[in-house]
Amino acid sequence: MYKRQTQKNALRLKQAGLNIITLPKTIDNDVAMTDVTFGFDTALNIATDAIDRLHSTAHSHHRIIIVEIMGNSAGWLTLGSGIAGGADVILLPEIPFDVELVAEAIRKRVQQGKKFSIVAVAEGAMPKTFYQQQAQATEQKQKAGNKAEKKAARAALSQLAQQQKNHTMLLGTQLEELTGLETRVSILGYLQRGGTPSAADRLLATRLGSACVNLIEQGIYGVMAVSYTHLTLPT
């Protein structure tokens, strides 16, 4: 929501006659038309390091450790850190999940002698049942014909949004019940947004900033400086 509002404000300023150039800055790496956004690599390193550190506790205490990683509508950060950190289950906003299938995967690990599991879950990930409820509420809002129906639909969506805030804690309770393994939840939160930028992010920000200067010198405005790698595939 924040990024969409920022883009709208930039467009409004451009339409008002100001010379505007934008930059793709977000840890979520979900800005279109650029290969990567600056901030993503730093947050990715922090989340990966957290998963690495949690392995010790999960292994020594035979626990399920659920790590909630930022990403309300895009799972790049969770996917990247989950793979790099060796998470056993990765849950993304783009793919509604079945909690029973998650529990089954963990039970199979136990049968193989692996009595711990790391679950990397994006803050926007949701079970299939919740996704269906949200889709129905959204459809009802779109079909609402009068003010009362629209108000009821908005209230339903608002209630679902409140429930979604606690989805990681609920997932922990469900997995503990379904697997019999002690479960702990670690929510990284704003730790992912702070700290010293990685070398890759510093270089990317410098390159994009330099590109902005070049655009200004050429008198080109109303655009976004991007990072783009052109790959030529063998024929």
LOTOR-685488 format. One record per residue: residue number from 0; x, y, z of N, C-alpha, C in turn. Coordinates in Angstrom, 1 decimal. Layout:
REM LOTOR-685488
pos|nX|nY|nZ|caX|caY|caZ|cX|cY|cZ
NUM|X|Y|Z|X|Y|Z|X|Y|Z .
...
This chain:
REM LOTOR-685488
pos|nX|nY|nZ|caX|caY|caZ|cX|cY|cZ
0|0.8|-1.2|0.0|0.0|0.0|0.0|0.9|1.3|0.0 .
1|1.9|1.2|0.8|2.8|2.4|0.9|3.5|2.7|-0.4 .
2|3.9|1.7|-1.1|4.6|1.9|-2.4|3.6|2.4|-3.4 .
3|2.4|1.8|-3.4|1.4|2.3|-4.4|1.1|3.8|-4.2 .
4|1.0|4.2|-2.9|0.7|5.6|-2.6|1.8|6.5|-3.0 .
5|3.1|6.0|-2.8|4.2|6.8|-3.2|4.3|7.0|-4.7 .
6|3.9|6.0|-5.5|3.9|6.1|-6.9|2.8|7.0|-7.4 .
7|1.7|7.0|-6.7|0.6|7.9|-7.1|1.0|9.3|-6.8 .
8|1.6|9.6|-5.6|2.1|10.9|-5.3|3.1|11.4|-6.3 .
9|4.0|10.6|-6.7|5.0|11.0|-7.7|4.3|11.4|-9.0 .
10|3.3|10.6|-9.4|2.5|10.9|-10.6|1.8|12.2|-10.5 .
11|1.2|12.5|-9.3|0.5|13.7|-9.1|1.5|14.9|-9.2 .
12|2.7|14.8|-8.7|3.6|15.9|-8.7|4.1|16.1|-10.2 .
13|4.2|15.0|-10.9|4.6|15.2|-12.3|3.5|15.9|-13.1 .
14|2.2|15.5|-12.8|1.1|16.1|-13.5|0.9|17.6|-13.1 .
15|1.5|17.9|-11.9|1.4|19.3|-11.5|2.5|20.2|-12.1 .
16|3.4|19.5|-12.9|4.4|20.3|-13.6|5.8|20.2|-13.0 .
17|6.0|19.4|-12.0|7.3|19.2|-11.4|8.1|18.2|-12.1 .
18|9.4|18.4|-12.1|10.3|17.4|-12.8|10.6|16.3|-11.8 .
19|10.1|15.1|-12.1|10.2|14.0|-11.2|10.9|12.8|-11.8 .
20|11.9|12.2|-11.0|12.5|10.9|-11.3|12.4|10.1|-10.1 .
21|12.0|8.8|-10.2|11.9|7.9|-9.1|12.9|6.8|-9.1 .
22|13.1|6.2|-7.9|14.1|5.1|-7.7|13.4|3.9|-7.1 .
23|13.8|2.7|-7.5|13.1|1.5|-7.0|13.8|1.1|-5.6 .
24|13.2|1.6|-4.6|13.7|1.3|-3.2|12.7|0.6|-2.4 .
25|12.9|-0.7|-2.1|12.1|-1.4|-1.2|12.8|-2.7|-0.8 .
26|12.6|-3.2|0.4|13.2|-4.5|0.8|12.4|-5.6|0.2 .
27|11.2|-5.4|-0.3|10.3|-6.5|-0.8|10.7|-6.9|-2.2 .
28|11.4|-6.1|-2.9|11.9|-6.4|-4.3|10.7|-6.6|-5.2 .
29|9.6|-5.8|-5.0|8.4|-6.1|-5.8|8.0|-4.9|-6.7 .
30|9.0|-4.1|-7.1|8.7|-3.0|-8.0|8.9|-3.5|-9.5 .
31|7.9|-3.3|-10.3|7.9|-3.8|-11.7|8.9|-3.1|-12.5 .
32|9.4|-3.7|-13.6|10.3|-3.1|-14.6|11.7|-2.9|-14.1 .
33|12.1|-3.5|-13.0|13.5|-3.5|-12.6|13.9|-4.9|-12.1 .
34|15.1|-5.3|-12.3|15.6|-6.6|-11.9|15.6|-6.7|-10.4 .
35|16.0|-5.6|-9.7|16.2|-5.7|-8.3|16.0|-4.3|-7.7 .
36|15.6|-4.2|-6.5|15.4|-2.9|-5.8|16.5|-2.8|-4.7 .
37|17.0|-1.6|-4.4|18.0|-1.5|-3.4|17.3|-1.5|-2.0 .
38|17.9|-2.2|-1.1|17.3|-2.5|0.2|17.0|-4.0|0.3 .
39|16.8|-4.7|-0.8|16.4|-6.1|-0.8|17.6|-6.9|-0.3 .
40|18.8|-6.7|-0.9|19.9|-7.5|-0.5|20.3|-7.5|1.0 .
41|20.2|-6.3|1.5|20.5|-6.1|3.0|19.5|-6.9|3.8 .
42|18.2|-6.7|3.5|17.2|-7.4|4.3|17.3|-8.9|4.1 .
43|17.7|-9.3|2.9|17.8|-10.8|2.6|18.9|-11.4|3.4 .
44|20.0|-10.6|3.6|21.1|-11.1|4.4|20.7|-11.2|5.9 .
45|20.0|-10.2|6.4|19.5|-10.2|7.8|18.6|-11.4|8.0 .
46|17.6|-11.6|7.1|16.7|-12.7|7.3|17.4|-14.1|7.2 .
47|18.3|-14.2|6.3|19.1|-15.5|6.1|19.9|-15.8|7.4 .
48|20.5|-14.7|7.9|21.3|-14.9|9.1|20.4|-15.3|10.3 .
49|19.2|-14.8|10.4|18.3|-15.1|11.5|17.9|-16.6|11.4 .
50|17.7|-17.1|10.2|17.3|-18.5|10.0|18.5|-19.4|10.3 .
51|19.7|-19.0|9.9|20.9|-19.7|10.3|21.0|-19.9|11.8 .
52|20.8|-18.8|12.5|21.0|-18.8|14.0|19.9|-19.6|14.6 .
53|18.7|-19.7|14.1|17.6|-20.4|14.7|17.7|-21.9|14.5 .
54|18.6|-22.3|13.6|18.8|-23.8|13.4|19.3|-24.4|14.7 .
55|20.2|-23.7|15.4|20.8|-24.3|16.6|19.7|-24.7|17.6 .
56|18.8|-23.7|17.9|17.8|-24.0|18.9|16.8|-25.0|18.4 .
57|16.4|-24.9|17.2|15.4|-25.9|16.6|16.0|-27.3|16.7 .
58|17.3|-27.5|16.4|17.9|-28.8|16.4|18.1|-29.4|17.8 .
59|18.6|-28.5|18.7|18.9|-29.0|20.0|17.7|-29.3|20.9 .
60|16.6|-28.6|20.6|15.4|-28.8|21.4|14.3|-29.6|20.7 .
61|14.6|-30.0|19.5|13.6|-30.8|18.7|12.3|-30.0|18.5 .
62|12.4|-28.8|18.0|11.3|-27.9|17.9|11.0|-27.6|16.5 .
63|9.8|-27.1|16.2|9.4|-26.4|15.0|9.6|-24.9|15.3 .
64|10.5|-24.3|14.5|10.7|-22.8|14.6|10.0|-22.2|13.4 .
65|9.0|-21.3|13.6|8.4|-20.6|12.5|9.0|-19.2|12.5 .
66|9.5|-18.8|11.4|10.1|-17.4|11.2|9.3|-16.6|10.3 .
67|8.7|-15.5|10.9|7.9|-14.6|10.0|8.8|-13.6|9.4 .
68|8.7|-13.5|8.1|9.6|-12.5|7.4|8.7|-11.5|6.6 .
69|9.2|-10.3|6.5|8.4|-9.3|5.9|8.0|-9.6|4.4 .
70|6.9|-9.1|4.0|6.4|-9.4|2.6|4.9|-9.6|2.7 .
71|4.2|-8.5|2.6|2.7|-8.6|2.7|2.1|-9.2|1.4 .
72|2.6|-8.8|0.3|2.0|-9.2|-1.0|3.0|-9.8|-1.9 .
73|4.3|-9.8|-1.6|5.3|-10.4|-2.4|6.2|-11.3|-1.5 .
74|6.6|-12.5|-2.0|7.3|-13.4|-1.2|8.8|-13.5|-1.6 .
75|9.4|-12.5|-2.3|10.8|-12.6|-2.7|11.7|-12.8|-1.5 .
76|11.5|-12.0|-0.5|12.4|-12.0|0.7|12.3|-13.3|1.4 .
77|11.1|-13.8|1.6|10.9|-15.1|2.3|11.5|-16.2|1.5 .
78|11.2|-16.2|0.2|11.7|-17.3|-0.7|13.3|-17.3|-0.7 .
79|13.9|-16.1|-0.9|15.3|-16.0|-1.0|16.0|-16.5|0.3 .
80|15.5|-15.9|1.4|16.2|-16.2|2.7|15.8|-17.7|3.1 .
81|14.7|-18.1|2.8|14.3|-19.5|3.1|15.2|-20.5|2.4 .
82|15.4|-20.3|1.1|16.3|-21.2|0.4|17.8|-21.1|0.8 .
83|18.2|-19.8|1.0|19.6|-19.6|1.4|19.9|-20.1|2.8 .
84|18.9|-20.0|3.7|19.0|-20.4|5.1|18.7|-21.8|5.4 .
85|18.2|-22.5|4.3|17.9|-23.9|4.5|16.6|-24.2|5.2 .
86|15.6|-23.4|5.1|14.3|-23.6|5.7|13.7|-24.9|5.1 .
87|12.9|-25.6|5.9|12.3|-26.9|5.5|11.0|-26.7|4.8 .
88|10.3|-25.6|5.2|9.0|-25.2|4.5|9.1|-23.7|4.3 .
89|8.6|-23.3|3.1|8.5|-21.9|2.8|7.1|-21.5|2.3 .
90|6.5|-20.6|3.0|5.1|-20.2|2.7|5.1|-18.7|2.2 .
91|4.5|-18.5|1.0|4.5|-17.2|0.4|3.1|-16.7|0.2 .
92|3.0|-15.3|0.0|1.7|-14.7|-0.2|1.0|-15.1|-1.5 .
93|1.9|-15.5|-2.5|1.4|-15.8|-3.8|0.8|-17.2|-3.9 .
94|1.0|-18.0|-2.9|0.6|-19.4|-3.0|-0.1|-19.8|-1.7 .
95|-1.5|-19.7|-1.6|-2.2|-20.1|-0.4|-1.8|-21.5|0.0 .
96|-1.7|-21.8|1.3|-1.2|-23.1|1.7|-2.2|-23.9|2.5 .
97|-2.0|-25.2|2.5|-2.8|-26.1|3.3|-2.0|-26.5|4.5 .
98|-2.5|-26.2|5.7|-1.8|-26.4|6.9|-1.5|-27.9|7.1 .
99|-2.5|-28.7|6.7|-2.3|-30.2|6.9|-1.1|-30.7|6.0 .
100|-0.9|-30.1|4.8|0.2|-30.5|4.0|1.5|-30.1|4.6 .
101|1.5|-28.9|5.2|2.7|-28.4|5.9|3.0|-29.4|7.1 .
102|2.0|-29.8|7.9|2.2|-30.7|9.0|2.7|-32.1|8.5 .
103|2.2|-32.5|7.3|2.6|-33.8|6.8|4.1|-33.8|6.4 .
104|4.5|-32.7|5.8|5.9|-32.6|5.4|6.8|-32.6|6.7 .
105|6.4|-32.0|7.8|7.1|-32.0|9.0|7.1|-33.4|9.6 .
106|6.0|-34.1|9.6|5.9|-35.5|10.1|6.8|-36.4|9.4 .
107|6.9|-36.2|8.1|7.8|-37.1|7.2|9.3|-36.8|7.7 .
108|9.6|-35.6|8.0|11.0|-35.3|8.5|11.3|-36.1|9.8 .
109|10.3|-36.1|10.7|10.4|-36.8|11.9|10.6|-38.3|11.7 .
110|9.9|-38.9|10.8|10.0|-40.3|10.4|11.4|-40.6|9.9 .
111|12.1|-39.6|9.3|13.4|-39.8|8.7|14.5|-39.5|9.8 .
112|14.0|-39.2|11.0|15.0|-38.9|12.1|15.3|-37.5|12.3 .
113|14.7|-36.6|11.5|14.9|-35.2|11.6|13.8|-34.6|12.5 .
114|14.1|-34.4|13.8|13.1|-34.1|14.8|13.0|-32.5|15.0 .
115|13.3|-31.8|13.9|13.1|-30.3|14.0|12.8|-29.8|12.6 .
116|12.2|-28.7|12.5|11.9|-28.1|11.2|11.9|-26.6|11.3 .
117|12.4|-25.9|10.3|12.3|-24.5|10.2|11.3|-24.1|9.1 .
118|10.3|-23.3|9.5|9.3|-22.8|8.6|9.4|-21.3|8.4 .
119|9.8|-21.0|7.1|9.9|-19.5|6.8|8.5|-19.1|6.2 .
120|7.9|-18.1|6.8|6.5|-17.7|6.4|6.5|-16.2|6.2 .
121|6.0|-15.8|5.0|5.9|-14.4|4.8|4.7|-13.8|5.6 .
122|4.8|-12.6|6.0|3.7|-12.0|6.8|2.3|-12.0|6.0 .
123|2.4|-12.0|4.7|1.2|-12.0|3.9|0.7|-13.4|3.5 .
124|1.4|-14.4|3.8|1.0|-15.8|3.5|-0.3|-16.1|4.2 .
125|-1.2|-16.9|3.5|-2.5|-17.2|4.2|-2.9|-18.6|3.8 .
126|-3.6|-19.3|4.6|-4.2|-20.7|4.3|-5.2|-20.6|3.2 .
127|-5.5|-21.7|2.5|-6.4|-21.7|1.4|-7.8|-21.2|1.9 .
128|-8.2|-21.7|3.1|-9.6|-21.4|3.6|-9.7|-19.9|3.8 .
129|-8.7|-19.2|4.3|-8.8|-17.8|4.5|-8.8|-17.0|3.2 .
130|-8.0|-17.5|2.3|-7.9|-16.9|0.9|-9.2|-17.0|0.2 .
131|-9.9|-18.1|0.4|-11.3|-18.2|-0.2|-12.3|-17.2|0.4 .
132|-12.2|-17.1|1.7|-13.1|-16.1|2.4|-12.8|-14.7|2.0 .
133|-11.5|-14.4|1.8|-11.1|-13.0|1.4|-11.6|-12.8|-0.1 .
134|-11.5|-13.8|-0.9|-11.9|-13.7|-2.3|-13.4|-13.5|-2.4 .
135|-14.2|-14.2|-1.5|-15.6|-14.0|-1.5|-16.0|-12.7|-1.0 .
136|-15.4|-12.2|0.0|-15.7|-10.9|0.6|-15.4|-9.8|-0.4 .
137|-14.3|-9.9|-1.2|-13.9|-9.0|-2.2|-14.9|-9.0|-3.3 .
138|-15.4|-10.1|-3.7|-16.4|-10.3|-4.8|-17.7|-9.6|-4.3 .
139|-18.1|-9.8|-3.1|-19.3|-9.2|-2.6|-19.2|-7.7|-2.6 .
140|-18.0|-7.2|-2.3|-17.8|-5.7|-2.3|-18.0|-5.2|-3.7 .
141|-17.5|-5.9|-4.7|-17.5|-5.5|-6.1|-19.0|-5.5|-6.6 .
142|-19.8|-6.5|-6.1|-21.1|-6.6|-6.5|-22.1|-5.8|-5.7 .
143|-21.7|-5.2|-4.6|-22.6|-4.4|-3.8|-23.2|-3.3|-4.5 .
144|-24.6|-3.2|-4.4|-25.3|-2.3|-5.2|-25.7|-1.0|-4.4 .
145|-25.8|-1.1|-3.1|-26.2|0.1|-2.3|-25.2|0.3|-1.2 .
146|-25.3|1.4|-0.5|-24.4|1.8|0.6|-24.3|0.8|1.7 .
147|-25.5|0.2|2.1|-25.5|-0.8|3.2|-24.7|-2.0|2.8 .
148|-24.9|-2.5|1.6|-24.1|-3.7|1.2|-22.6|-3.4|1.1 .
149|-22.3|-2.2|0.6|-20.8|-1.9|0.5|-20.2|-1.7|1.9 .
150|-21.0|-1.2|2.8|-20.5|-1.0|4.2|-20.3|-2.4|4.8 .
151|-21.2|-3.3|4.6|-21.1|-4.6|5.2|-19.9|-5.4|4.6 .
152|-19.7|-5.2|3.3|-18.5|-5.9|2.6|-17.2|-5.3|3.1 .
153|-17.2|-4.0|3.3|-15.9|-3.4|3.8|-15.6|-3.9|5.2 .
154|-16.7|-4.0|6.0|-16.5|-4.5|7.4|-16.0|-5.9|7.4 .
155|-16.5|-6.7|6.5|-16.1|-8.1|6.4|-14.6|-8.2|6.0 .
156|-14.2|-7.4|5.1|-12.8|-7.3|4.7|-11.9|-6.8|5.8 .
157|-12.4|-5.8|6.5|-11.6|-5.3|7.6|-11.4|-6.3|8.7 .
158|-12.5|-7.1|9.0|-12.4|-8.2|10.0|-11.4|-9.2|9.6 .
159|-11.4|-9.6|8.3|-10.5|-10.6|7.8|-9.0|-10.1|7.9 .
160|-8.8|-8.8|7.6|-7.5|-8.2|7.7|-7.0|-8.3|9.2 .
161|-7.9|-8.1|10.1|-7.5|-8.1|11.5|-7.1|-9.6|11.9 .
162|-7.8|-10.5|11.4|-7.5|-11.9|11.7|-6.2|-12.3|11.1 .
163|-5.9|-11.8|9.9|-4.7|-12.1|9.2|-3.4|-11.7|10.0 .
164|-3.6|-10.7|10.8|-2.4|-10.2|11.5|-1.9|-11.2|12.5 .
165|-2.7|-12.2|12.9|-2.3|-13.2|13.9|-2.1|-14.5|13.2 .
166|-2.0|-14.6|11.9|-1.9|-15.9|11.2|-0.7|-16.7|11.6 .
167|0.4|-16.0|11.8|1.6|-16.8|12.2|1.5|-17.5|13.5 .
168|1.0|-16.8|14.5|0.8|-17.4|15.8|-0.2|-18.5|15.7 .
169|-1.3|-18.3|14.9|-2.3|-19.4|14.7|-1.6|-20.6|14.0 .
170|-0.8|-20.4|13.1|-0.1|-21.5|12.4|0.8|-22.3|13.4 .
171|1.4|-21.6|14.3|2.2|-22.2|15.3|1.4|-23.2|16.1 .
172|0.2|-22.7|16.6|-0.7|-23.5|17.4|-1.1|-24.7|16.6 .
173|-1.5|-24.5|15.4|-2.0|-25.6|14.5|-0.9|-26.7|14.3 .
174|0.3|-26.3|14.0|1.3|-27.2|13.7|1.7|-28.0|14.9 .
175|1.7|-27.4|16.1|2.0|-28.1|17.3|0.9|-29.2|17.6 .
176|-0.3|-28.8|17.3|-1.4|-29.8|17.5|-1.3|-31.0|16.5 .
177|-1.0|-30.7|15.3|-1.0|-31.7|14.2|0.3|-32.5|14.2 .
178|1.4|-32.0|14.8|2.6|-32.8|14.7|3.1|-33.3|16.1 .
179|2.6|-32.7|17.2|3.0|-33.1|18.5|4.4|-32.5|18.9 .
180|4.9|-31.7|18.0|6.2|-31.1|18.3|6.1|-29.7|18.9 .
181|6.9|-29.4|19.9|6.9|-28.1|20.5|7.2|-27.0|19.4 .
182|6.4|-25.9|19.4|6.6|-24.9|18.3|6.9|-23.6|18.9 .
183|7.8|-22.9|18.3|8.1|-21.5|18.7|8.0|-20.6|17.5 .
184|7.6|-19.3|17.7|7.4|-18.4|16.6|8.4|-17.2|16.8 .
185|9.1|-16.9|15.8|10.0|-15.7|15.8|9.6|-14.8|14.7 .
186|9.2|-13.5|15.1|8.8|-12.5|14.1|9.9|-11.5|14.0 .
187|10.6|-11.5|12.9|11.7|-10.6|12.7|11.3|-9.1|12.7 .
188|10.2|-8.8|12.1|9.7|-7.5|12.0|10.7|-6.5|11.5 .
189|10.8|-5.3|12.2|11.6|-4.2|11.6|13.1|-4.4|11.7 .
190|13.5|-5.5|12.3|15.0|-5.8|12.3|15.5|-5.9|10.9 .
191|14.6|-6.3|10.0|15.0|-6.5|8.6|15.2|-5.2|7.9 .
192|14.6|-4.1|8.4|14.7|-2.8|7.7|15.9|-1.9|8.2 .
193|16.5|-2.4|9.3|17.6|-1.5|9.8|19.0|-2.1|9.6 .
194|20.0|-1.4|10.2|21.3|-1.9|10.1|22.1|-1.3|9.0 .
195|23.3|-1.7|8.8|24.2|-1.2|7.8|23.9|-1.8|6.4 .
196|23.8|-1.0|5.4|23.5|-1.6|4.0|24.6|-2.5|3.6 .
197|24.2|-3.6|2.8|25.2|-4.5|2.3|26.0|-3.8|1.1 .
198|27.1|-4.4|0.8|27.9|-3.8|-0.3|27.1|-3.7|-1.6 .
199|26.4|-4.8|-1.9|25.6|-4.9|-3.1|24.6|-3.8|-3.2 .
200|23.9|-3.5|-2.0|22.9|-2.4|-2.0|23.6|-1.0|-2.2 .
201|24.7|-0.9|-1.6|25.5|0.4|-1.7|25.8|0.7|-3.2 .
202|26.3|-0.4|-3.8|26.7|-0.2|-5.2|25.5|0.0|-6.1 .
203|24.4|-0.7|-5.9|23.2|-0.5|-6.7|22.6|0.9|-6.5 .
204|22.6|1.4|-5.2|22.1|2.7|-5.0|22.9|3.8|-5.7 .
205|24.3|3.5|-5.7|25.2|4.5|-6.3|24.9|4.5|-7.8 .
206|24.8|3.3|-8.4|24.6|3.2|-9.9|23.2|3.9|-10.3 .
207|22.2|3.6|-9.5|20.9|4.2|-9.8|20.9|5.7|-9.6 .
208|21.6|6.2|-8.6|21.7|7.6|-8.3|22.5|8.3|-9.5 .
209|23.5|7.6|-9.9|24.3|8.2|-11.1|23.4|8.3|-12.3 .
210|22.6|7.2|-12.5|21.7|7.2|-13.7|20.7|8.4|-13.6 .
211|20.3|8.7|-12.4|19.3|9.8|-12.2|20.0|11.2|-12.6 .
212|21.3|11.3|-12.2|22.0|12.5|-12.6|22.1|12.6|-14.1 .
213|22.4|11.5|-14.7|22.5|11.5|-16.2|21.2|11.9|-16.8 .
214|20.1|11.4|-16.3|18.8|11.7|-16.8|18.5|13.2|-16.7 .
215|18.9|13.8|-15.5|18.6|15.2|-15.3|19.4|16.0|-16.3 .
216|20.7|15.6|-16.5|21.5|16.4|-17.5|20.9|16.3|-18.9 .
217|20.2|15.2|-19.2|19.6|15.1|-20.5|18.2|15.7|-20.6 .
218|17.7|16.2|-19.4|16.4|16.8|-19.4|15.3|15.8|-19.5 .
219|15.5|14.5|-19.0|14.5|13.5|-19.1|13.9|13.3|-17.7 .
220|12.6|13.5|-17.6|11.9|13.3|-16.4|10.6|12.5|-16.5 .
221|10.0|12.2|-15.4|8.8|11.4|-15.5|9.1|9.9|-15.7 .
222|10.3|9.5|-15.3|10.7|8.1|-15.4|11.3|7.5|-14.1 .
223|11.6|6.2|-14.1|12.2|5.6|-13.0|13.6|5.0|-13.4 .
224|14.6|5.2|-12.7|15.9|4.6|-13.0|15.8|3.2|-12.5 .
225|16.2|2.2|-13.4|16.1|0.8|-13.0|17.4|0.1|-13.3 .
226|17.4|-1.1|-12.7|18.5|-2.1|-12.9|18.0|-3.2|-13.8 .
227|18.7|-3.3|-15.0|18.2|-4.2|-16.0|19.3|-5.0|-16.6 .
228|19.2|-6.3|-16.5|20.3|-7.2|-17.1|19.7|-7.9|-18.3 .
229|20.2|-7.7|-19.4|19.7|-8.3|-20.7|20.5|-9.6|-20.9 .
230|19.7|-10.7|-20.9|20.3|-12.0|-21.1|20.1|-12.5|-22.5 .
231|21.1|-12.9|-23.2|21.0|-13.5|-24.5|21.0|-15.0|-24.4 .
232|19.9|-15.6|-24.7|19.9|-17.1|-24.5|20.4|-17.8|-25.8 .
233|21.1|-18.9|-25.6|21.7|-19.6|-26.8|20.6|-20.1|-27.7 .
234|20.8|-20.1|-29.0|19.8|-20.6|-29.9|20.1|-22.1|-30.3 .
